[in-house]
Each structure stands twice: as structure tokens, then as C-alpha cells.
Amino acid sequence: MTDQAVGGGHLAPEAVRGTGTAAQQRRAPGPRQDSAAPRPVRAGFAGRRRELKALRADIRQAGLDTLSGRRGARSRVLLIAGRPGSGRTALAEELLRELAHDYPDGVLRAVLTGRGGEPLATDRTARELLGALGVDAAPGAPEDELTEALRGALAGRRVLLLLDDAPGAEEVEPLIPDAPDCLVVVVSQGPLTGIPDVRPCALGGLDTAAAVEVLSRYAGPTRITVDPRTADAVAEDCGGQPAALILAGAWLAARPKFSVADLRQALHAVPVPPDLPTGDRPLYRAFHLTYEALPQPAARILRLTTLAPDGLVDAHVAAALGGCAVGAAATVLHDFAALGLLRPVPAEDVPGIPPVDAEPYPRYRLPGCLAPLSRELLREYERPADVQLARARMLERTVRLLQSCRAAAEPADSPARRKAAGLPRSLRFPSRAAAAHWLRTRRGALLDAARIAVADGQLDTLDRRLLAALTRALLAHHGPEAAAPDLYTLHRLVLEAASRRRLPREQAAALLNLGDLDAQAGRTEQALARYRGALEAARAVKDPAATGRALESLGDSYAELGDWTRAADWYGRALELRLARGERADAARLHGRIGIALGFTGRYEQALKECRAAARAYRRLGDLAGQARVTGETARVHEHAGRPEEALRSLLEALGTAREASDARAESGLQLRIADTLDGLGDPAAARLHRAAGERLREEQPD
């Protein structure tokens, strides 16, 4: 979480655009009679000109690692250090805005601290940055591989990289590009000890003029102009901290009959814990002044926003947490943004989707500097049972939204679409594109919701239903290949939940899925370990389907490693299980795989026997394509055995079967193999005919 919403120097962004429904336009009941909704003000920037000038000058200075006039190999690192609420993120954003024209390859942003104030895993951050660059990374790739891929992707580019809310040097150092033309701007509370040549810029409070300007933009200029000395005193009481000034100004804006002196008196009336550090007192006073003025339902929603996945709050999340209607929650969030308690997340324009359909409810984030204060109130006022109930309501609503999202990708007459039609209107998506947009923009929050559900461990089956719904939605909208990195995360969460609850059947399924993704990424040894664990779990509950899949996958893994003897052995064990269960199609496939494996070990007669058994099985099943495929493998065994004439006969037989099956792709490949075999037998004229036929068929195939 960051303090970007109330960043020092940044005057308030427009709190939120007009919402899309009449329910959202209505004000929630309960505000005090002496208050009025503060009007959103325009974006701007106040003060910090000296700091900006110093930061720009630091970029041009030679680094300490520069030798003989040559540039360093890594990117220059600028550090903006300050306490939360000091405007450090806003200063960084203003610096990036001024420098953007010098870095044509764009700006990348990453927040290095999680929802609860914990450091985020570096591999997660690196993957997000790679995604922003449009670079694919293997699912489940380790941290070193991801950070190396990130450095490689940034090499030769001119990019601005903002690493916000960095806990320390350990989280920053692996992300620094080996690219001297890039610039890294780090926002942190303290120094980055261990990173050489860091350019620090320590922030204090705003000067009085800039602080009063921030206060004026929120409270309105009239009362500030009438009582300038008291306004200066309020700026001093707020320590020049933009976060405190924004909250104080918004509080005053909501009370048209109050003066600046009333504001100052109210700030001084807020009791402060005696052990609270002096520098934290201004923000504490301003936050509690605003909080205490909220109606009880709104105050409770503010406390509960700290539970929002990935810190992202919209009307659905707030309504579920607070147990109120979606329209009322939307109005409360709108008011929070105007009061400086939430930061609006800019809506994304999507071609072909009306804005009201793409973003029917605006998104917000709780500023990082306010999150600890809100969490403290949550611990003080909410019972653990009530917190868990609010979390369960939020996750249950997320499950229903995911089910609706997946249904939007189904045909209009599908059971899923008919079921979704019975949901409340607020839970339905107007189109598939709108559902896909929602899934993409909430991706991080949805994955975090899955982590929350699994970590809770006491939500009955809610965690498993959420994981299943998110998996299906990702597959429906993105497909297995594009969704693979997120699916890897979800399968690991399934494994964690199944292991903790001692559910071997689900544990086996998760291990099999993880093993498949590891195998696709080339991590065969890791896949082997997954498959062995899946086999053990499946046998523990006598799950024949999972057992057979694990046995066959072990065979595939050893075949990938070139250990054909072990591959044949595991295929044989899988074949016994398939034959015992009467699964003839699977048995036919395994006969063929055993034949291929035995052929590589030099046991040609046994290999031919297995291939012929597979061909007979496919023929009995009426699977001509399978029969052609395994007959072609029979020819390969003959080739390995040094019998080109027998190989040619098998290939011709396979070609006839492929034609009978109308399998043009297989026919093309077989024609080319026949041509190669004829070349080896000394018949180039016939080889040319078959090669021409094969190439013609290949050209006719769709991409």
C-alpha cells in the first residue's frame, strides 16, 4: 500500500467521476446535519520545487561506480525517503511526469508492500513488471529466473521504474535493471543500505505557503483568506504533512458554517496516545477527527476496508463487508474519496464497451499512510467473529461474481448463462467483453482474495469454491496457455488448503496440475516430484483416475529425460490399471507409448508387439486416426532397427489409414516421412512425388 492518494505536494485529485446508476448518485442516510458533501477539487501539485530540482540534478551527476569517464553498468537509483503521509509517492509521480519525455519506453510501477504492510515476494513483483512489458514468463518460475528475465527485458530500453513503498534494500536490489539508460525511483521510509550510489532525498513537511495552498484547495479559499494567520497555524499543527492537511481541509469543506479556528480547535481536541511519536501525531489527529464525524455504518465500512483484497475497494466489496446495499456502499465510498480517506483508481477506457458497463462502480484504494490507523480501529472495535463474518460475506460475493463472469463467456443458451440470469442485476455482466474487463482489472485482487480464503482456514468450503470459480473464469476468458501463471498460483493454494485439511483426493489433483505446468515449463525433475506425491495421495484414497494419470505422467517425465527403461515400466503399470478398469482407449494409447519406449531401448521385437497391440485396439475402437498414428510409430521402430523396407510398408499402411480417417495433417507428415525413407532406399523420383504431395497438403492446412 502507498500514500499516493494523499501524497505530499499533490493537491487532491478529483475524488471520483459521476457514477453510472441512480442508486450510486443517492447519498447514504445518516450524515450529520451540520455537514455537507465536500466538492472534489482538481489535481495539482504544491511545493517541493527544491526537492524536484535536487532530484533532477542528481540524475546528471556521475555515479560513484563510474570509472575513467565510463558509465556504470546498472541503472541510476534515486531514493525519496519520508514517513507515510509526507507526500513521497506524489513527489515521485511528479518527478516521473516531468521526466517522461526523456524515457520513450514508458513508465513501470510496482508497490513492494502488501495489503497488511508485509513485504511482497520479489518473484510476484518481477512477474507483474514482466507482464506490463508484454514479456511471458514460465508458470512457477523461481525468483532468480524472473528477475533475470526482467533485467533482460529492460536491457537496451529507456524506462522509468517506480518502486513504491519499498521495505528495504533486499526487495529493491534484485529489480534494478542492468541498463544505464533506465532510471529507478524508489519510495521508502528509510535508507537503502547495501545498494551503492543511491541518491537520497529526505522529505520533511511542506513549507507554510505550500501547506496552506493544499489546505485551501480542499477547504475552499474563502475561509483561508479571511483568517490567514490561523490557516498558517493549522498548517503548522499538521506538521506540513500533506495527508493531514488534506484530511483537515476536507473536514472543513464538509462544514460550511465552521471557520478555520473551529478546525484548529477540533484538531487540538483529538486525544493523542502519550507514547505516539511526535511526527505521527498530526496525521493521527486529522484522521481521527474525520473518522469520528462519520456515521456509524460508514465508520464501520472504513474500518473493514483494510480487509479488501489487494487493498482494492469497490461498491461490491464495501457492500459485502458492511452488510449493506450496493448503491448505499457506492455512495459511502464516493464520500470517503471526497474526504481524502480513499484514493480513486482511474477507470480504463475499453473499446467497444460503454464506460458504465466497463466500470459500473468506481474502484478505490485506502492510502498506505491511513491503513495502519484503520487496522488499529478494526482491532479495537470489531470482534474477531464479526471480522470473519465480514470476510466470508466478501468472499462469497466474489464467488458469485466469478460465476457470473464465467457464465458471460458461455453461449447464450448454456445452463451457466441461464443460471446467471437469475442473479441480481448488480451481479450480472452486460457482455462478455465487460466480464473480461472486470476479470483483468481485478486480477490482482482476485488472486489476493484466494490467498485470504486459504490463509483463513476456517471458512468451511468457501476457499475451495473460490479457487474453483476463479480457475474456471480464467480458463473461460484467457485460455489455458495465457492463464497458466495464475493457474500455477491457484493450484499451489489448492495444495496448501488440501494438505492442511488432509484431503488426499484434492491434494492429488493439485499436484497433478502443478506437475503438468512444471513439465510444460521444462522443469521435469520438479514435475517428477509432483507426480510421485500425487501417486501417493491418490493411492491413499484408492482414486483410480488420479492414480492412472499419475502413473502415465511419470512415464512421460522419464521419457522426456530420455530414461526409456523407466518410462516403459511406468507406462506398463498404468496399462495394467487401464486394462483392469476396461478403459480401452487409454489402454490403446499406453500400448503405443510402451512400444515407442521399448524401441528406444533397442528391444525391437517387444516394441513391435506393443505397437501392433495398440493398432488392433484402435481398430476395434474405430479410431482410424489413432490407428494411423501408432502404425507410423511402428515404422519408426523399424527404422531404429535398421529395416527400411519394413518401415516403408508400415508408413504406406499408415498413409492409407490416415486417408480413410480424412486426417490431412497426419497424411502430410506421413508423405514427407515416406519421401525421406525412399531417398534412403535410392528412389529419388518416387521421393519427389511424395514430398510434393506432403508439402501441398501442408500448405492447404489452416494455421
BELKALIN-V712341 format. One line per field, one symbol per residue. phi: phi as a letter, one per 30 degrees, with the letter a starting at -180 (. if undefined). A space follows every 10 residues. Layout:
phi: ???
This chain:
phi: .bcddcddjd dedeeadedd bddddddddj dddccbddde cddabbiidd dddddddddd ddddcdbhic dddcddcccc cldejdiddd ddddddddce ddbddjbcbb cccdeciddd dddddddddd dddicdbdei ddeedddddd dddddiccbc cccchddadd ddedcdddbd dcbccccadb dcdjcdhdcd bdccdddedd dddddddddj ddddddbddd ddddedddii dedddddddd ddddbedccd dddddddddd dcedcdeedc dededddddd dddddedddd ddddddddeh icbbdddddd ddibdddddd dddededddi dbcdcedcdb eibeedddbd bdcbbdeedc dddddddddd ccdedddddd dddddddddd dddddddddd edcdeddddd dddeedcccd addddddddd dceddddddd ddddddibch cddddddddd ddddddccid dddeeddddd dddddddddd chcddddddd dddddddddd dicddddedd dddddddddd chcddddddd dddddddddd dicdddeddd dddddedddd cidddddddd eddddddddd djcddddddd dddddddddd dicddddddd dddddddddd dibddddddd dddddddddd dhcddddddd eddddddded dibddddddd dddddddddd ddd
